[in-house]
């Protein structure tokens, strides 16, 4: 399977914007949503904002991850963009667990801090060894400003000047940047994933919750 195929997980406005943005650039895009959508029938996303307005075809949309894998010879694309709220990251990890592999590059566009760490933690609890985990990176912001209108229509208003990304180690961070910078030329590598999560631009700082997150993170790193 070609590395130029992308799986977008989540059909909120960020998921729709990401799928449309990838399709605009000519990539084969598979969209997974836990809810059924008209996009599953039309395979079309309508972009109505100032950034590349038009109607863009994707390869497939389904609420069944196995169906999407079957379209790709039983595998998922090696590049995966997860677009979700914090409460969705664990369910998505469980859904994707059967198909993850060390060659995968997973970019997590999530407002909650340490979403990539939570994703990996769920995978290890499901029995996936650390050496078999994919590269999983958090970002400090989204690649663009967008807003959903209907279930198949999204408004991309502008591209973010820069957004930063980091995995839990530098090697994986560099791999993620290599995999995605051709798609998002506003992507930059951050110094560390701790820096990314402490500087989330689309999250509100809640000190007690942040301290709990840091405590859990420290315990996880010592395991």
C-alpha positions as CSV (number, residue, x, y, z in Angstrom):
1,X,0.0,0.0,0.0
2,X,1.3,3.4,-0.9
3,X,2.4,5.8,1.9
4,X,0.4,8.5,0.1
5,X,-2.8,7.0,1.5
6,X,-4.1,8.7,4.7
7,X,-6.6,7.6,7.3
8,X,-8.4,10.4,9.0
9,X,-10.1,9.3,12.3
10,X,-13.0,11.5,13.4
11,X,-15.7,13.4,11.5
12,X,-15.9,16.6,13.4
13,X,-15.0,19.8,11.7
14,X,-11.3,19.2,12.1
15,X,-11.6,15.7,10.7
16,X,-13.6,17.0,7.7
17,X,-11.2,19.8,7.1
18,X,-8.2,17.5,7.3
19,X,-9.8,15.0,4.9
20,X,-10.7,17.8,2.5
21,X,-7.2,19.3,2.8
22,X,-5.5,16.0,2.0
23,X,-7.8,15.3,-0.9
24,X,-7.1,18.8,-2.3
25,X,-3.5,17.8,-2.6
26,X,-4.3,14.6,-4.4
27,X,-3.9,12.0,-1.7
28,X,-6.2,9.0,-1.2
29,X,-8.1,9.7,2.0
30,X,-10.1,7.2,4.1
31,X,-12.3,8.7,6.7
32,X,-13.5,6.8,9.8
33,X,-16.4,8.0,11.9
34,X,-18.1,6.2,14.7
35,X,-21.4,7.7,13.5
36,X,-22.9,7.1,10.1
37,X,-22.6,9.9,7.6
38,X,-23.9,11.0,4.2
39,X,-20.2,11.1,3.2
40,X,-20.2,7.3,3.3
41,X,-22.6,7.4,0.3
42,X,-21.3,10.4,-1.6
43,X,-17.6,10.1,-0.7
44,X,-17.6,13.9,-1.1
45,X,-16.6,16.7,1.3
46,X,-17.6,20.3,0.4
47,X,-15.1,23.0,1.4
48,X,-16.7,26.4,1.4
49,X,-14.1,28.6,3.2
50,X,-11.5,30.9,1.7
51,X,-8.9,28.0,1.6
52,X,-9.4,25.9,-1.5
53,X,-13.2,26.1,-1.8
54,X,-14.7,23.2,-3.8
55,X,-16.1,19.6,-3.5
56,X,-13.5,17.0,-3.0
57,X,-13.7,13.2,-3.4
58,X,-12.3,10.8,-0.8
59,X,-11.6,7.1,-1.2
60,X,-14.0,5.9,1.4
61,X,-15.9,6.8,4.6
62,X,-17.2,4.2,7.0
63,X,-18.1,3.7,10.7
64,X,-16.5,0.2,10.4
65,X,-12.7,0.2,10.7
66,X,-12.6,-3.3,9.3
67,X,-14.4,-2.2,6.2
68,X,-11.7,0.4,5.5
69,X,-8.9,-2.0,6.2
70,X,-10.5,-4.5,3.8
71,X,-10.3,-1.9,1.0
72,X,-6.6,-1.8,1.6
73,X,-5.8,-5.5,1.6
74,X,-6.5,-5.9,5.3
75,X,-4.3,-3.0,6.5
76,X,-4.8,0.6,7.3
77,X,-2.8,3.4,5.7
78,X,0.6,4.0,7.3
79,X,-0.2,7.7,7.9
80,X,-3.1,8.3,10.3
81,X,-4.5,11.6,11.6
82,X,-6.7,11.4,14.6
83,X,-9.0,14.4,15.1
84,X,-10.9,14.2,18.3
85,X,-11.9,15.4,21.7
86,X,-10.1,14.2,24.8
87,X,-12.8,11.7,25.8
88,X,-12.5,10.0,22.4
89,X,-8.8,9.2,22.3
90,X,-9.1,6.0,24.4
91,X,-12.0,4.5,22.3
92,X,-10.1,5.3,19.1
93,X,-7.0,3.6,20.5
94,X,-9.1,0.5,21.1
95,X,-10.6,0.6,17.6
96,X,-7.3,1.0,15.9
97,X,-5.3,-1.4,18.1
98,X,-5.8,-4.4,15.8
99,X,-4.1,-2.6,12.9
100,X,-1.3,-0.5,14.4
101,X,2.3,-1.4,13.6
102,X,5.7,0.2,14.1
103,X,5.7,1.7,10.6
104,X,2.7,3.8,11.3
105,X,2.9,7.6,11.7
106,X,0.0,8.9,13.9
107,X,-0.6,12.6,14.2
108,X,-3.0,13.4,17.1
109,X,-5.0,16.7,16.6
110,X,-6.7,16.8,20.0
111,X,-7.5,19.7,22.4
112,X,-6.6,17.7,25.5
113,X,-3.1,17.5,26.8
114,X,-1.1,14.2,26.6
115,X,-3.5,12.6,24.2
116,X,-0.7,10.9,22.3
117,X,0.6,9.5,25.6
118,X,-2.9,8.2,26.5
119,X,-3.2,6.6,23.1
120,X,0.1,4.7,23.5
121,X,-0.8,3.8,27.1
122,X,-4.0,2.2,26.0
123,X,-2.2,0.2,23.3
124,X,0.3,-1.1,25.8
125,X,-2.5,-2.1,28.2
126,X,-4.0,-4.1,25.3
127,X,-0.8,-6.1,25.1
128,X,1.1,-4.3,22.4
129,X,4.8,-4.2,23.3
130,X,6.5,-0.8,23.4
131,X,8.9,-1.8,20.5
132,X,5.8,-2.5,18.3
133,X,4.1,0.9,18.9
134,X,3.7,3.4,16.0
135,X,5.2,6.9,16.1
136,X,2.5,8.9,17.8
137,X,2.8,12.7,18.0
138,X,0.9,15.5,19.8
139,X,0.5,19.0,18.4
140,X,0.1,22.3,20.1
141,X,-2.5,23.6,17.6
142,X,-4.5,22.6,14.6
143,X,-3.1,23.2,11.0
144,X,-5.9,25.5,10.1
145,X,-8.9,27.4,11.4
146,X,-12.1,25.6,10.5
147,X,-15.8,25.3,11.3
148,X,-18.3,22.7,10.5
149,X,-21.5,23.6,8.7
150,X,-23.2,20.3,8.0
151,X,-22.1,16.6,8.2
152,X,-20.4,16.9,4.8
153,X,-19.5,20.6,4.6
154,X,-16.7,22.5,6.3
155,X,-15.4,26.0,6.2
156,X,-11.5,26.3,6.3
157,X,-10.9,30.0,6.9
158,X,-7.2,30.2,7.1
159,X,-4.0,28.1,7.6
160,X,-2.2,28.4,10.9
161,X,1.1,30.2,10.5
162,X,3.0,27.4,12.3
163,X,2.0,24.5,14.5
164,X,4.4,22.3,16.4
165,X,4.6,18.5,16.9
166,X,6.5,16.1,19.2
167,X,6.6,12.4,19.9
168,X,8.0,11.0,23.2
169,X,11.4,10.8,21.7
170,X,13.4,12.9,19.1
171,X,13.8,10.1,16.6
172,X,10.1,9.5,16.3
173,X,9.4,13.3,16.2
174,X,11.7,13.6,13.2
175,X,10.0,10.7,11.6
176,X,6.6,12.3,12.0
177,X,7.9,15.6,10.6
178,X,9.3,13.8,7.6
179,X,6.0,12.0,7.0
180,X,3.8,15.1,7.3
181,X,5.8,18.2,6.4
182,X,5.1,17.6,2.7
183,X,1.4,17.8,3.5
184,X,1.5,20.5,6.2
185,X,4.3,22.9,5.3
186,X,3.5,24.9,8.4
187,X,4.5,21.9,10.6
188,X,7.6,22.3,12.8
189,X,9.3,20.0,15.3
190,X,9.1,21.0,19.0
191,X,11.8,20.4,21.5
192,X,9.8,17.9,23.5
193,X,6.4,16.4,23.8
194,X,6.2,18.0,27.3
195,X,6.7,21.4,25.7
196,X,3.9,20.6,23.2
197,X,1.4,19.7,25.9
198,X,2.2,22.6,28.2
199,X,1.7,25.0,25.4
200,X,-1.5,23.8,23.9
201,X,-3.2,26.7,22.1
202,X,-6.6,25.2,21.9
203,X,-7.0,24.2,25.5
204,X,-7.8,26.0,28.8
205,X,-5.3,25.5,31.6
206,X,-6.9,23.9,34.6
207,X,-4.1,23.6,37.1
208,X,-5.4,20.7,39.3
209,X,-6.1,18.6,36.2
210,X,-2.7,19.5,34.7
211,X,-0.9,18.4,37.8
212,X,-2.8,15.1,37.8
213,X,-1.8,14.6,34.2
214,X,1.8,15.4,35.0
215,X,1.8,12.9,37.9
216,X,0.3,10.2,35.8
217,X,2.8,10.9,33.1
218,X,5.7,10.7,35.5
219,X,4.5,7.4,36.8
220,X,4.1,6.0,33.3
221,X,7.6,7.0,32.3
222,X,9.0,5.2,35.3
223,X,7.2,1.9,34.5
